[in-house]
Amino acid sequence: MEPILVTGAAGGTQGATGRLVTELLLERGLPVRALVRTDDHRAARLRDLGAEVVTADLREITTLLPALRGVRRAYLTYPVTEGLLTATAAFAAAARQEGLERVVAVSQLAADPHAGTPHMRRHWLAEQVLTWAGIGAVHLRAAVFFENLDFLVESSGRRELPVPLGPPGTVVPLIAAADVARVGAGLLTATGPDPDPICRLTGQILTVEQIVESYAAAGDALTYTRPSPDEWRDRALPLYGDAVAVEHLDHLWALFRAIGSHHELYEVTAAIEEIGGGKPQTLTEFVTSRHRP
């Protein structure tokens, strides 16, 4: 059986879906080729779990070609940082040359040529490149990860939700990274007809007030603070250490403020249960499982 290649397998701070997909596939007894940027202790853990570990730079075709050799299906994720389009083009070219038949790629819920953030527009371009490559691309258009909000809560000492989202009634579409991973693993292992190339993923839709209440139900009494966009950017740059991530989030918060309470994309999607095999996780469940013994 050919190995399934998983990028981002070492994990990171923005959801770590690559690591989660790797674990799910290995639990099912499937061969996994885990692609990592650096062969470190995280790579050693993947080997211990049974993965074949390869090192490669997603932006460099010469390292991708041998990593994809003998592979027919792959999971592609790239962090919110510089290089998305370069990495996508290199991966698409290598995947086409090596004859891949399905690539499940993480995108963003509102990816569109006219989307409200530059990074969403870049993701739409990335989707086009993967589709044109003829490699069976499926695009996971995911909502805001619980992990993204929780990172900011953690930075406050679990006392605040310090995000410029406007009034407490502002609505945010959310999902657990684990649910994205479950759908990704489901698509990678599915047989039969080709799936729809666009798979939207939203697990829970909450107002800012309900986000705070969800944390309270898990034992964290948060205060919703509303820094100005300028104040948030000043705090965020040293926190994230990445200008692209801050640019994207700054535009994202502004987009949610402008939308307010309703958008045609704001709906919990059936794919999580139908493809991922279980009901979507709630924010309270996520916080409880992540931060409580």
C-alpha positions in Angstrom: 0.0 0.0 0.0 1.3 3.4 -0.9 2.0 5.8 2.0 -0.2 8.8 2.5 1.9 12.0 2.7 1.0 14.5 5.4 2.6 18.0 5.5 2.9 19.9 8.7 3.1 16.6 10.5 5.2 18.0 13.3 2.4 20.4 14.3 2.5 24.0 15.3 0.7 26.7 17.2 -2.2 27.3 14.7 -4.2 24.1 15.1 -1.6 21.4 14.1 -4.0 19.6 11.8 -1.1 17.9 10.0 0.0 16.2 13.3 -3.6 15.2 14.1 -4.2 13.7 10.6 -1.0 11.8 10.9 -2.1 10.3 14.2 -5.6 9.4 12.9 -4.2 7.6 9.9 -1.6 5.7 12.0 -4.3 4.7 14.4 -6.1 3.1 11.4 -3.0 1.1 10.6 -2.3 3.1 7.4 1.2 3.9 6.2 2.1 7.6 6.6 4.9 9.6 5.2 5.2 12.5 7.6 6.8 15.6 6.0 8.5 17.9 8.4 10.7 21.0 8.0 13.2 20.0 10.8 14.2 16.6 12.1 13.8 17.3 15.8 12.1 15.8 18.8 8.7 16.1 17.2 9.9 14.1 14.2 11.3 11.5 16.6 7.8 11.2 18.2 6.3 10.6 14.8 8.8 7.8 14.1 7.9 6.3 17.5 4.2 6.3 16.4 5.2 4.4 13.2 5.4 7.2 10.6 8.1 7.4 7.9 9.6 10.8 8.4 11.0 12.9 5.5 12.4 16.4 5.7 11.5 18.9 3.0 10.8 22.6 2.4 7.4 23.1 0.9 8.7 26.0 -1.0 11.5 24.1 -2.7 10.7 21.7 -5.5 13.9 19.8 -5.3 13.0 18.6 -1.8 9.4 17.9 -2.6 9.9 15.7 -5.6 11.6 12.8 -3.6 9.2 13.3 -0.7 6.2 12.7 -3.0 7.6 9.7 -4.9 5.4 6.7 -4.6 2.6 8.7 -3.0 -1.0 8.8 -4.4 -2.8 10.8 -1.7 -1.6 13.7 0.4 -2.7 16.3 3.0 -1.5 19.8 2.5 -1.5 22.5 5.1 0.6 25.7 5.3 0.8 28.1 8.3 -0.5 31.6 8.2 2.9 33.1 7.2 4.7 34.2 4.1 5.2 31.8 1.2 1.7 30.2 0.8 1.6 30.7 -3.0 5.2 29.6 -3.6 4.6 26.5 -1.5 1.3 25.7 -3.2 2.9 26.1 -6.7 5.8 23.8 -5.8 3.6 21.2 -4.2 1.1 21.2 -7.2 3.9 20.8 -9.7 5.6 18.0 -7.7 2.2 16.3 -7.1 1.3 16.4 -10.8 4.7 15.1 -11.9 4.5 12.2 -9.4 0.9 11.3 -10.4 -1.1 12.0 -7.2 -4.8 11.3 -7.4 -6.1 13.2 -4.4 -4.7 16.2 -2.4 -6.8 17.4 0.6 -5.7 21.0 1.3 -6.6 23.3 4.1 -8.1 26.6 3.0 -10.3 29.3 4.6 -14.0 29.5 4.9 -14.5 32.6 2.8 -11.7 32.0 0.2 -12.7 34.1 -2.8 -11.1 36.5 -5.3 -13.0 39.3 -3.5 -12.6 38.1 0.1 -12.2 40.6 2.9 -8.6 39.6 3.9 -5.5 39.4 1.7 -4.7 35.9 3.0 -8.2 34.6 2.1 -7.6 35.9 -1.4 -4.2 34.2 -1.5 -5.9 31.0 -0.4 -8.4 31.3 -3.3 -5.4 31.6 -5.6 -3.8 28.6 -4.0 -7.0 26.6 -4.6 -6.9 27.5 -8.3 -3.3 26.3 -8.7 -4.1 22.9 -7.0 -7.2 22.5 -9.1 -5.4 23.3 -12.4 -2.8 20.7 -11.5 -5.3 17.9 -12.0 -4.4 16.1 -8.8 -7.9 15.6 -7.4 -7.7 18.6 -5.1 -10.3 18.9 -2.3 -10.3 22.2 -0.5 -11.2 22.3 3.2 -12.6 25.8 3.7 -12.4 25.9 7.4 -13.8 28.5 9.9 -11.7 30.1 12.7 -10.0 27.4 14.7 -10.8 27.3 18.4 -7.0 27.2 18.8 -6.7 30.7 17.3 -9.0 32.2 20.0 -7.5 30.1 22.8 -4.0 31.3 21.9 -5.1 34.9 22.6 -6.9 33.8 25.8 -3.7 32.0 26.9 -1.6 35.1 26.3 -3.8 37.0 28.8 -3.2 34.5 31.5 -6.7 33.0 30.8 -8.3 36.2 32.1 -9.4 38.0 29.0 -10.6 37.6 25.4 -8.6 40.5 24.0 -9.9 40.7 20.5 -11.3 43.8 18.6 -14.5 42.1 17.5 -16.9 45.0 18.2 -20.1 44.5 20.2 -20.7 41.3 22.2 -23.3 40.3 19.6 -20.8 40.0 16.8 -20.9 36.4 15.4 -17.8 34.2 14.7 -17.9 30.9 12.8 -15.6 28.4 14.6 -14.3 24.9 14.5 -11.9 22.6 16.4 -8.7 21.6 14.5 -9.5 18.1 15.5 -12.7 18.2 13.5 -10.8 19.5 10.4 -8.4 16.7 10.9 -11.1 14.1 11.1 -12.7 15.3 7.8 -9.2 15.4 6.2 -8.5 11.8 7.3 -11.9 10.7 6.1 -11.4 12.2 2.6 -7.9 10.7 2.4 -9.1 7.2 3.1 -12.5 7.4 1.2 -13.1 5.2 -1.9 -15.7 5.6 -4.6 -16.6 8.7 -6.6 -14.5 11.8 -6.3 -15.8 14.1 -3.5 -16.9 17.7 -4.0 -13.8 19.8 -4.5 -15.1 22.4 -2.0 -15.7 21.2 1.6 -16.9 23.9 4.0 -16.2 23.2 7.7 -17.9 25.1 10.5 -18.5 23.3 13.8 -20.1 26.1 15.9 -21.4 29.6 15.4 -21.1 31.8 18.5 -21.5 35.4 19.4 -18.6 37.0 21.3 -20.8 36.9 24.4 -21.4 33.1 23.9 -17.7 32.6 23.4 -17.1 34.1 26.9 -20.0 32.0 28.3 -18.5 28.8 26.8 -15.2 29.5 28.6 -17.1 30.2 31.8 -18.8 26.8 31.5 -15.4 25.2 31.2 -14.1 27.0 34.3 -12.4 30.1 32.8 -14.1 33.4 33.9 -13.0 35.7 31.1 -13.6 39.4 30.5 -14.2 40.5 26.9 -11.9 43.4 26.4 -12.1 45.5 23.2 -8.7 46.9 22.3 -8.7 49.3 19.4 -7.4 47.8 16.1 -4.2 49.9 16.6 -3.8 48.6 20.1 -4.4 45.0 19.0 -1.8 45.3 16.2 0.8 46.7 18.6 0.3 43.8 21.0 -0.1 41.1 18.4 3.2 41.6 16.5 5.5 40.7 19.3 3.1 37.9 20.4 2.9 36.2 16.9 6.3 37.4 15.6 4.9 37.3 12.1 3.6 40.2 10.1 1.5 38.1 7.7 -0.3 36.4 10.6 -1.0 39.8 12.2 -2.2 41.3 8.9 -4.6 38.4 8.3 -6.1 38.5 11.8 -6.4 42.2 11.8 -8.4 42.1 8.6 -10.4 39.1 9.9 -11.5 40.9 13.0 -12.5 43.9 11.0 -14.5 41.6 8.6 -16.4 40.1 11.5 -17.1 43.5 13.0 -18.5 44.7 9.6 -20.6 41.6 9.1 -22.0 41.7 12.6 -24.6 38.9 13.1 -25.4 37.2 9.8 -23.7 35.9 6.7 -24.7 33.2 4.2 -21.6 31.1 5.1 -22.6 31.1 8.8 -23.9 27.5 9.2 -22.8 24.4 11.0 -21.8 22.0 8.2 -22.9 18.4 7.9 -19.5 17.2 6.5 -18.0 17.0 10.0 -20.4 14.3 11.0 -20.8 12.7 7.5 -17.1 12.5 6.6 -15.4 13.0 10.0 -17.6 10.4 11.7 -18.8 12.4 14.7 -20.6 15.5 15.9 -18.5 18.7 15.9 -16.8 19.6 19.1 -18.1 22.6 21.1 -15.9 25.3 22.4 -16.7 24.3 26.0 -15.7 20.7 25.2 -12.5 21.9 23.6 -11.5 24.2 26.5 -12.3 21.5 29.0 -10.3 18.8 27.2 -7.4 21.1 26.6 -7.0 22.8 29.9 -8.6 20.6 32.6 -7.3 17.3 34.1 
